């Protein structure tokens, strides 16, 4: 039911764009979806050890590989852009597919070309679960992407044993016809927190951005990275997003500060039907981590 509501709302928006003018429709269908917004955000993490000063993390989300837009050729181009940024680590916050197709095996294969010394870490999104999580997980493993399903990955630097914790939580909306509130899933975070050492900065990945209120309340994480919303995908002047999905309505796009937590919702790279973007470009974000001791 909730998935049908999302598609229906998006189709109404698409109809409005077409009626509004052929030029706008051409731009939203052909131009903006391919116009990558690649930008760097310097971000100070209070608990970051100086050994990780200027550490570079590329964050992408919502690839939605398919046979029409996010094809193997387009994802290969995205990977080339990411490699040119020389990241230390790549983080992907879910929705690798919209639905699992025979072409999905090849469509995700460019991920194995990603170049980052500390690898590629990911969490699954709601569409990955709706499509078949075990099939998506198998493809990630085959393409050298490490999933963090309610798991912790600790990076170390230098002889001082400096650490940076990357923590992933599996999707909150795995059941397509039933979505719980973010607070209903707090117990999973509480369980994870018991295993995170006190020392070192911690970055949290979860597909749905509205979990940030829960994350912030526990005051252990310096940064949360999410996706899910596509930034609204279609944003109209003086109105904003035509539709944002549940669990992405409080923090639909960009940077937020929630208590001591810094939180970023990525607009994603792919799309769900209708495959349009308007005033909501796809993005690749580089976070350059800054240690407070380094000024």
Steps between C-alpha positions, in 0.01 A plus 500: 500500500769750600705420190194562282444838667858600420468408132160671470627827649803498273289436191280799583813713523626365168169583334530855630847537353387377159199730500719787616715491190697279267826675583464430870411138429809458280722654766354288782520178300820533297724768650478539876506126586843476335635832636711388795553738790845407632603701803723490807387571856776562757362372830650510846433196718558579869641155582709458185861405568757720320621188319177521295526874430400566137380143456276491191171311491284488187131450578252385236152355530197364316657366182176332391671307222259402224474452123396856414700762690762364743647252255841338522638773273369783716616342825843446347515874431400571861778272624756684285389829656536353850846359435615839372414643843762272661293391800642312795165328550169472311169473689173402328171538685273256323253441219735337254201378300136598452400143424718198431530445124711262291706807409573580867797263507680696228363841600674494839830362368668845468509519881799266497694774318474741794844595631535591867779379732255421781241343273128541438247462782123497464159443653188378322193712427130423492498420127785253550288317754186513286699360205661219702773585752697179462528547124619859545745396771647237272560761230664739745732227622585404141591861425717556808251712694487422871155528652461608864167351614479622862878476513811702585811545285797664673781668307843545659777744421864521605694370798277701735213259425269784397156368410197605299182294532260450208171357622225371273136418574284292271189653346209620714231444234571145392128421508360687200146524636584587859732770624576553866607827653872558532470473877358148467844394373698668778571166666723406205713808549518441874629150432766635264614768742605237752774391261638839393816598692496837674813612318479644150255676272202300376309532172157338471342376176129425466286529187210698650601851615230556761675255731734792573281611791564164666870507415542850642332410827776251581781755444762247391513571128669798337338460157206312349478432126173401332314504168150370421329830410675573167470856631137482393609433138247755372507841669270778383570872552321648802378152593796272558492124469187361341544185705749357746467147634435413860804511726644780282268789578685664788841501332438467123823642356830655597671577830330518838621554855298307758631554852869403468442285189584614149277327248502494120224370272635425152273571200615178338605411146211302356124538490174317549208542255432744356866535412517876527705748701411865530694747717654198669823392334660162574806533719835362602623644830856504631531546875843627600533417868667757723642439846436786747858485630629587153328839494 
